[in-house]
Amino acid sequence: MIWDILILLQCIPLAIVGFFLAYLAGLSLLALMGGNRKPPAATSMRKFALVVPAHNEETVIEKTLSSLLSIDYPAEKFDVVVVADNCSDHTAEIARELGAHVYERSHETDRGKGYALRWIFEKLMDNGAGYDAYFVIDADSIVADSLLCVLNDYMADGARAIQCSDMVAAEPGAWNVEVTRIGFALHNYARPLGRTVIGCPVSLYGNGMCFSAEMLREVPWQAFSLAEDLEYGLVLLLQGINVVFAPEAKVVATMPHEADNAVSQHSRWAIGQIQLLKKYTGKLFGLSLRRLSLKPIDSWIQLIIPGFVDLMVVAMALLGLGALQWFLGIDNSGFLVTGWGAAVTLGIIHVFAGLYSSESDRHMIRAFIHFPRYALWKILVFFKVVRQRRTQEWVRTTREESRVPSVSDDN
């Protein structure tokens, strides 16, 4: 009787983890059918404001601005704008010397990327420059030369909010960065491409977001949580505006080389998702019932789904437990071995189909040997998140010696 109850209890995590892994595997397989979905070429060129929120970014911002200023697009049709937000270094001076339009902001209480974006959008809409769209990029990223041409085509095709392909620069010698590259390829490329195939809106990831001026006037930026990007995407969804994924518009970010320097970033993401889950669960289910649509439920799944590495750690651990029970001759344990084996298989399908759809390189494949180390690191990060004091402040990720990422229009 006790063993029967134990087997039954193990069916609960099997159902939950199995569902999540099946969902991810399905998105990766759908991404394989995404192909090149770029819209027809636009007949007119919009004017863009390229907005760079920056908080003490003097060590990295030069390469970001150089990349933006060299985009293949008429110079009179875009401006590079830096928001030096509560800076105490030389970010503003460096940006001005490179030719960017610099706005300096300082506020004792309203601190964070969300507040900086709301402030700069209001400034730019009232300055008479006549921008048709606003593109947001982190201060440690570079872009493909074709970025604005691609975004212009999508907007001509009707897109009002766009998320670009937000990827990570290669660092073959850094295990943390290489594993993170895999995660970004799956989370920021395969997932949104798969959702696009079935007509679902995608999430905003903060880096590489583009909004039409008309839409921002209609739905002003109103997201100030630790996951302000995800939150604004949910605000748009509730307003009936779908975020469109543009895989051809490429943005490449530089991740911290040292794993310890990425802890604040991962902690912020985790706490931010929990905050949004509490705030938007009821709203998303209500919207789903009103519209008789599963699209809001798909967005809710994005909030509740654990990290892929976490799912695989649980699946493989319980597969091992099931195998032990089967070896000991416990009745019905063979069902658990089969179920957890299927769950692990779905996880493998998600990885390889997703990486294939995102045109991964050989360095990503080699990075799989670091997964056990990364899994242990994630567990330690989880406990740090649980212990730390929650804050709404924009906690800057520690930057290291500036490195030059690369991005290609052909990859």
PyMOL commands that set and color helices and strands:
alter all, ss='L'
color gray80, all
select helices_A, chain A and resi 2-31+61-69+75-77+91-98+113-125+147-156+175-197+213-218+228-238+259-291+295-304+308-327+333-357+362-387
alter helices_A, ss='H'
color red, helices_A
select strands_A, chain A and resi 48-54+78-85+101-105+133-136+141-143+161-168+209-212+243-253
alter strands_A, ss='S'
color yellow, strands_A
deselect
rebuild
show_as cartoon
